[in-house]
Amino acid sequence: MSEGMWKIDPLPDDQKHPLQIIQEQCDSLKDSTEGYIIARTSLYDGETENRPSVPFSSIFDHKNISINSSILFADAGFNVQSKLGEVERRAFVFEFFITSKKTPKYKYRAFFLGTSLHGYPVTFTLEDDIRDELNMQSETITCVSEEDFQEILRKILGSKRIRSIVTGLLSYNNV
């Protein structure tokens, strides 16, 4: 057998991958709620960016066809907010959601997280209520460092919207 030719650089001890940081927070929530409330990240394969709708009439030659363009659409578009809340393409896109033991079919999707194998930069795509509460101008936020990432994550997880979801789930689980 020939000698190994791989040149593998170890990860710096002082830098954590964003998914490791999020997993620590998921574990913390589970511990502090005695396992009733569960936060998770999961690979996501759906659309994560808004795109406008395309009028159906725009795909026809208007000289030969008469249609009411105000009611026909070939593409209804896509609004990322329809995938966030109750219920940037990067190398990997994850969804972050909160659920509970007693509500396995319910999940509150708070954000999408776009990352690469190297971790940073990281892109958050926030659910509207959280974005509005945090006074963010855009639903997409890019963090170029671990410090930026932790600051934004702290604001998201400490938001009134997230606290309301966790409190509601705790209340439901205590019934």
N, C-alpha and C positions, 0 to 999 in steps of 0.2 A: 504494500500500500504506500502511495506517495505521501509526502508531508503535506499538511494543510497549508493552503495558499491564501486563506482568508485574512484580510487585514481588518480587524474589527476594533473600532474605537469605543471604549466604554462611555456610557452616558455620564455627564458631569454629576457629581454627587449633590450639587447645590441646585440643580434644575429638575423640576418635575414635569412630566407630560401633562397637558391639560386634562386628559381623561383620568389620570391618576388623582388629580386634585378633585375632580368632580366625584369620582368614586369614594374618596374620603368623605365628602359632604353627604353623599347618599348613605353611607354607613353611619354617619353622625345622626342623620334624621331618623334612621331606623332605630338606632340605640336610644335616642331621646324620646321616642314615642313607643318604646317597648315592642317594637316590631310591627306595630299597626300600620304606620304610614311608610310607603316605599317610594323612593325616588330612584329612577333608573336612566341610563343612557342605552340606546340601542341603535345599531346601524339603520339608516333611513335611505330609501331608494326612490322616493317621490320627488316632485318638483318643490323647490324652495325659493323660487323667485317669481315675482309678479310679472305678468305679461298682458298686454292689452288685448281686447277682443278684436276679431277681424270681421267686418261686415260681410255677410254671405254674398251680397250684391257685388262686391268688389272682385269676385272671381269670374263674373260673367261679362260678356260683351254687351253693353247696354243698348246697342243699336238694334239688336234682333230680339231682345227679351224685355218684357215689361214686368217689373216686380216691385212690390212695396218694400223698399230697402229699410224701412224703419222697424220691420218686424222679423226679418230673416237674418240669421247670423250663421256663418260656416264654422266659426270658432268662438265659443263663448268666453275665451280667455281663461286666465287662471289667476286667482288671488291667493297668495301664500297664506293669508289669514284664515282661509277656509280649512287649512290643515293644522292650524295652531289653536291654542286655547282649549276649550272643553272638547272633547274628544281629543347661491354661490357655489355653486358646484366647486368642490375642492376634491382632493384625493379621497377623503372620507367625510361623509355627512352623518351625523348622529342626531337623534331626537332626544330631548331631555323631558321626562314626564314624571308626574306624581300620581300615585294610585294608593290603594290600601288593601289589606287582607280581605276585608268584607266586600270590596267593590272591584273584583278582578276585571270586569268589563269596562270600568270607568277609568279614564286617564285624562289628566290635564297636561297638555303639551305646552310647556312654557317657552321653549326655544329650540332652534336647530343649531348645531355646532359644526362648522366646517373646519377641518384640520388636515394636516398632512402627516406623514410618518414622523417628521421632525418636530411636530408640535406647534411651533409658532412660525408665522402668524396664525391666529385663530379668528374665525368669523362667527359671531352670534347673529342669528336672525330671530328677533324677539316677537312674541305675541303682542298684539296692539295694546292691550290694557297695561301690560308691563312697560312697554315703550313709552306710552303716554305718562304713566306715573313717574317714570325716571326722567321725563322731559328730554327724551332723545329725539333728535331731528329725523333720524332714519331708523327703519326697522332693522338695518344691518349695521353691526359694529365690528370693527376689526381691532384686535389686540395684538401688538407686535412683541410683547414680552410677558413673562410670567406675572410680573407685578401688575401690568394693565389687566391681564386676564383675571387675576384674583380680585382686583378692585371692582370690575364689572360684575363678576359672579357674586360677590358679596352684596352688591346693590340689588341684583336680581333676586337672590334667595332671601334677602331681608325686606323685599317689597311688600306692601300691604296686600297686593293681589295673591302672592304666594302664601303669605300668612293666613289669608282668608281661606284659601283652598285647604291648607293643612288643618286649620281649625275646623272647617266643615267636615273633613274626612275623619278627624278625631271624634267629633260629635257623633257622626254616623256610626263609627266603630264602637262607641260606648253604649249604643242602644241595645 
